[in-house]
């Protein structure tokens, strides 16, 4: 699936959080995956793939997910194309 351009962009606050998560050796694989997705959209203005949106939605709905993971997942979902 190709990524198309849109007017949304990762906020500086979320980009900083994503950077911190990627440098944290104790962060989970899920957190690293979300952080990578968030940072890939800082300047690119690209949409989140449907696969990544589904992954992020599961994190948002998981009450056991960390605050950082849920925040990053929300950012990932905000970059996703809305389902019609």
N, C-alpha and C positions, 0 to 999 in steps of 0.2 A: 504494500500500500504506500503510495507516495504521500509526502506531506505537502499540504498546500499552505499558502500564505494567508494570514489574517491580521487583524489589528491588535491582537492581544500580545502581551509581553510579560515575562516574569518580573515581579517587583524586586527592587534591590534588597528588601528584607528577606524575601524567600530565597534569593540567590545567595545571600550571606549564610542563611541557615543550611542550604544545600552544600555549600562549600565546607562548612563546619562538620556536617555529617560525613562527607567524603573523607575528611582528614581524621575522623574519629575511629580508632581501631576497634572500639567496642560497639560501633553501630552495626545493626543487622544487615544482612544481604538485601532485605526488602528496603531498608532505609537508603542503602547505597543505590539501589536501582531507581528509586524515586528521585533521589538527589541528582543522579545523572540525567534523568529526563528533564527535571526542572532547569538545570544548568544548560542543557542543550537548546533551550528556548529563550535564553536571555537576549540574544541579538538576532536570532534567526527568524523570529515571527512565524514559526511553524506550528502546526496543530499536532496535538497528541494523537498517536495511533489508537485505533479502537482497542487493540490488545492492551496497551498501557493504560488506557482509560478504564477498562474492565478491572485490571490489577489494582489501580488506585481506588476504584469504587469499593473493592473488597476491604482495603485498608481503612477507608473512612468509616465503613460499617463495623469494623472490628473494635469492640470495646477494650481489647487487650493491647491494641497498637499504641506505641509511644506517641506522645504529643508531637514530637518532631515528624514522625512518619505520617500522622494524620494531617498535619499542616502541609507537608510536601505533597501528599496525595490530593489535598484540596487544590493546591496550585496546579498540579498536573491536570486535574479535571477541569479547571477553569480555562485551560488551553485546548481542551477537546472540542471537536465539532458537536454541536447539539444534535441529538437524535430527533428525527421528524416523525 
